[in-house]
Amino acid sequence: MPTTDQKEEIKANREKNLESLRHHKVVPQAEWTKTRLTLMEEEKRVMKLHDELGAKKRALPWVKIEKEYVFATRDGKQSLAELFGSRSQLFIKHFMMGPDQDWQCQGCSLEADHVKQLLPHFEHHDMAYVAVSRAPLEKIEVVRNKMDWDFKWVSSQGSDFNFDFHVSFRQDEIAAHKAIYNFREFDPEGMADLSGNSVFYKNEKGEIFHTYGTFGRGGEQFLGIFAYFDVLPKGREEHGPRHSLPDWAKIRTEYDARVS
C-alpha cells in the first residue's frame, strides 16, 4: 500500500495532469490535420524501426537447452519438451508467484488477461503458450479458476527452471543483495520471484533452444492495453513515485471493490 507521502504525490501528479488538460491547446481543424500528418510520418518511421527491431530479435543466436526440467501440470509431470505439445515454438510467461506468496501479481495478471481470446491464434501459428510459477499447482489452480483463465499454467516447484532463467532468486542471493535479472546484476531487495517472458524452439530432432527473453518493461510489448492508453488524453495515468503499472492496474476482479 502507498505511504501517506506517496498518496500525496499521486494526488499532486494526477491534479497536474488534469490541469494540463484544462489548458490544452485547441486549434482549427485545418491546423490539427497538418500537425497530425506530421506526427503520422514520425509514427511510420517508428513502425519501420519496430519491424527492423523484430527482425533483429529473431536473428539472435540461440542457446541449446541441455538440462532436464520437470513441471507439475494438470496432466501430471511433464518435461520442457512436453510443454510444446504438437507445436515447435513455446512462449513461456514467467508468472510471478512463489511458493509462499499470498498476493497476486497485478502486472502478470494484466498480461494474462490478454491471452484467452488469442489462444486459438497462437495455436494456429505453431505456438504453445504456457505460464510457469514456483507456486505449487494447487495454489496456481485456485488463481487460474478465480480469473477464468484457460491457458496452461504449470508449477516449476522443485526444479531449477526459474533460477536458471533468473526470475527467482535463492536465499543466499537475496542475503548478498546480488542476483541476475534482465541480464544484469541487481539487488533483489528481498524479492524471491519476479516476472518475465522466454521463448523456445524445438527442432525436428527434438532439440530445444532458448531463442529470446525479456523482463521488466520489456514485457510491455505483450501488453496491448498500453496501445489504447497511450493515445488517450490522460495517457497511462502512472502518477506514483515510480511511474509504473501498479499505479493504476488492479486485479480485474477487484476493480469495483477498490475504486478510489
N, C-alpha and C positions, 0 to 999 in steps of 0.2 A: 504494500500500500504506500502511496506517496506520503512524504512527510508534510508537515504544515507549510514549511518554506517552499517545497516543490509544488504544493497545491496553489500557493500564491503565484508562483512563477507560471504555472499552467494558465491560471486565470488571467494574468497580465498579458501573456503571449496571445491568448485567444482574443482578448479585447483589442490588442494591437492589430491582429488580423482583421477583425470586424471593422476597425476604424479605417483601415486601408480600403476596404470595400465601400465604405460610405463616401470616400473621396476619389474613387477610381475614375480614371479618365474616360469621358464619353465623347464620341465623335460622330459625324455624319456617316451614313452607310458607305459612301464612295471612299472615304479615308480609311474606314475599317477594312474594306475589301483590299485596298492597296497594301495596308500593313499585314493583313492576313496572307496575301500572296507571297510577300517577302518571307514571312515565317514558314510558309509551306515549302519554300525552296530549301530552307535550313532543315526542316523535317525530312525531306527527301534525302539530303546528304547524310543525315544521321541513320536513316533506314539502310542506305547503301553501306555505310560503315558497319551497321549491325549485321548485314549479310556477310561482309568480309570477316567480321569477328567470329561469326558462326562457323565459317569455313576453317578458320584457324583453330577453333575448338575441336572440330572433327579431325584436324590434321595432327593433333597432339600425339606424341608417341605413347604406346601402351605399356602397361606393366602386367606380366603374366602372374596369375594367382596360383601359387604353389601350395598354399596352406589349405587344409581342410576345415571348413566351418559347418557347424550343425545348428539348426534352428528349431525351436518348438513351434509347431503350427497346428491349426485346427485339423489337419490331416496327418498328424503325427510328426515325428522327427524328419527333417528334410535338410539336404545339403545345399550349398550355394547353387550348385548346378541345377538342382531340382526346382529352385525358386524361379528359374527361367520358364518352366513349363515347356510348351512347344515353341517358344519364341527364342530368337538369337540375341535379343537386346533386353537388358534388365535395368530399370531405373529404380534405385533404392532411395527411399525417403528415410533419413535418419531422424526418427521422431523422438524428440526429447522427452523421455520418460524412463527414469531409473527405477531400480527395484523397490526403493522405499519412498518414492515421490508421491506426495499426497495432493498434488495440484496438477492441472492440465495446462500444457504449454499453449499460449494464445497464438503465437506465430505458426507453430506446427499445425495447430487446428485450423487456422485460416488457410494454410496451404492445402491441407487435406480436403477442406470444403470445396476446392476447385475440381476435385478429381472424379467424383461419382459419375457425372454425365460424360466424362471424357474416356472412361474405361473402354467402351466399345471401339473408339477411335484408336486408342493405344494398341489394343489387341490386334486390330486390323493393320497396324503399322509395324508389326513384328516386334512389339514391345510389351514386356511384362512390367507391371508396377507393383512394388512391394514396400510396405513400411516396416522398419526394423527398430525395436526398442530393447533395452535391457530389462525392462519390467517383466515379471512373469506373465505367461499367456493369459491366466485367469483375470489379471488386472487389465490387460490390454482389451480383453473381450468386453469387460464392463464399459469401458470408454467407447469402444467401437459400436456397441449396441446402443448406447445412450445417444451417440451422434448420428446414428443411422448411416454409417459408412460401410460399404460392402467391398472395398478393396482388400487385398490380402495384407494382413498385419501380423508379423511374427516376432517371437522373442529370441534374442541372442544371449539370454542369460546363461552363464556358464561357458560362453565362448569368448574368444579374444577379438571377435569381429569389430565391436565398437571401439576397442582400444587400438587395434591395428589401423583403423581408419580415422582415428583421432577425433572422435565425437564423445568419447567417455574417457575419464581420467582416473588413474589409480590413486590410492590414498597417499603414497609417497610423492607423487607429482603435485598433488594438492598441497601437501605439507611443505614442499620445497618451493611452492609458488612458481613452478616451471613445468610447462607441458607444451604440446604442439597442437595448434588449432589454426585452421585456414592456412596451413603450410608454413606457419611461423611459430616461433616460441612466444608464449604468453603466460600470464598468471591466471589460473582458473578461478581465482577469488572464491574458493570454497565450493564451486560448482563441480559436480561429478559427471554431469551429462550436458551436452549441447546438441544443436541440430545441424543438419546439412543434407547434401544430396550426392550420391555417387552413381556412376553409370558403368555398366559392364557389358562385354560382348563375349558370346560363346561361339566358337567356330565349328566347322563340320567334324573336327576331331574330338570335340567336347572340351577343348582347352578354353579357359576363361581368362579374360583380360580386363583390367581396370583401365577405362578409357578417359574418364572425366570426373571431376569432383568440384564442388563449390560449397562455401559455407558463409555464415554471416549474411551481409547484404547481398552476396552473390545469389542467394536463394530468391531474391525479388523477381528474377526473370521467370519464375514459375508462379508468381502471384499476379494473375491478370487483373485483379481488382484495382491495382495501382494505376493501370492504364485509364480507368474511369476516373479515379480520384484526381489524377494529375491534370485533367482538363476542366475540373470544376473550379469555380472562382475561389472557393475556400481551400482547395488543394487537399493535401493529406491530413491536415489538422494535427500534426505531430508537434504539440506545444510543450511537451515535457522537457526536462533537463537534457536528455539525450536525443531529443527529436527523432523518436523511433516508433516502430509499430505498436508497442504496448501502450502508447499514449492514447490510442483510440480503439484498438481491436479488443474485443471481448470474445469469450466462447459463444458461439452462435446461439446456443440455447439459454444464455444468461443475459441477453441484452435487456429484456423487459424488466428484469429484477435489478438491473444495475444502471438504469438511466439516471443521469445526474440533472 
